[in-house]
Amino acid sequence: MPDLERALVNPAAVFATPQDVLDHPRLMRGCKRELLRRWAWDEYLKEVAAGEGMAEGEPSRLDEVKAALLRLGETWRPKPFVPAAGVPRTYGEAELAA
């Protein structure tokens, strides 16, 4: 089982690709959506920073994350009122089971 608390704060630190989130057999659909939403927000912030001329790091994977969310039936759009860092929701074992 992945380190879910860490993944909720920084999904890219736990999963190599958005597809790895989709393919994880023990994560429920809602948990996968939440991880991918948070990942999308992180990638969006990278694009904003790059657009403002801030130091560039790794290229954004926003398109890849959005495609993964589409496979779960969700379209992602940035919401400016969403904070960059939120309080992670905790999941019980029953919610994480496949």
C-alpha positions in Angstrom: 0.0 0.0 0.0 1.4 3.4 -0.9 2.0 6.1 1.8 -1.4 7.7 1.4 -0.8 10.6 3.7 2.3 11.5 1.8 0.5 11.0 -1.5 -2.3 13.4 -0.5 0.3 16.1 0.1 2.4 15.3 -3.0 1.1 12.6 -5.3 4.2 12.8 -7.5 6.4 11.8 -4.6 4.6 8.5 -4.2 3.4 7.6 -7.7 5.7 7.7 -10.8 2.9 8.5 -13.2 -0.8 9.4 -13.0 -1.4 6.0 -14.7 0.1 4.4 -11.6 -2.7 6.0 -9.5 -5.3 4.6 -11.9 -3.8 1.1 -11.9 -3.4 0.8 -8.2 -5.6 -2.2 -7.2 -6.3 -1.1 -3.6 -7.3 2.5 -4.1 -11.0 3.1 -4.5 -12.2 5.3 -7.3 -12.9 8.3 -5.0 -9.4 8.2 -3.5 -7.9 8.0 -7.0 -9.9 11.1 -8.0 -8.7 13.0 -5.0 -5.1 12.1 -5.6 -5.3 13.1 -9.2 -7.1 16.4 -8.4 -4.3 17.3 -6.0 -1.7 16.3 -8.6 -3.5 18.4 -11.2 -3.4 21.4 -8.9 0.3 20.9 -8.2 1.0 20.7 -12.0 -1.2 23.8 -12.6 0.8 25.8 -10.1 4.0 24.7 -11.9 2.6 26.1 -15.2 1.6 29.3 -13.5 5.1 29.7 -12.0 6.8 29.0 -15.3 4.5 31.5 -17.0 5.6 34.1 -14.5 9.2 33.5 -15.3 10.0 31.7 -12.0 12.7 29.1 -11.9 11.8 26.2 -14.0 11.9 22.7 -12.7 10.5 19.6 -14.3 8.1 20.1 -17.1 4.4 20.1 -16.2 2.5 16.9 -16.5 -0.9 18.6 -16.2 -2.2 17.2 -19.5 -1.2 13.6 -18.4 -3.0 14.1 -15.0 -6.1 15.6 -16.7 -6.2 12.6 -19.1 -6.1 10.3 -16.1 -9.0 12.2 -14.5 -11.0 11.9 -17.7 -10.6 8.1 -17.5 -12.4 8.4 -14.2 -15.1 10.5 -15.8 -14.0 13.9 -14.4 -12.9 17.1 -16.1 -10.5 19.2 -14.2 -10.3 23.0 -14.3 -8.3 25.2 -12.0 -10.4 27.0 -9.4 -8.5 30.1 -8.2 -10.2 30.1 -4.8 -8.8 26.6 -4.0 -5.8 26.9 -1.6 -2.5 25.4 -2.8 -2.2 23.4 0.4 -5.3 22.0 2.0 -5.8 19.7 4.9 -5.6 16.1 3.6 -8.7 14.0 4.0 -8.0 10.8 5.9 -9.3 7.6 4.5 -10.3 4.5 6.4 -9.2 1.0 5.5 -12.7 0.3 4.0 -12.4 3.2 1.6 -8.9 2.1 0.5 -9.8 -1.5 -0.2 -10.5 -2.4 -3.8 
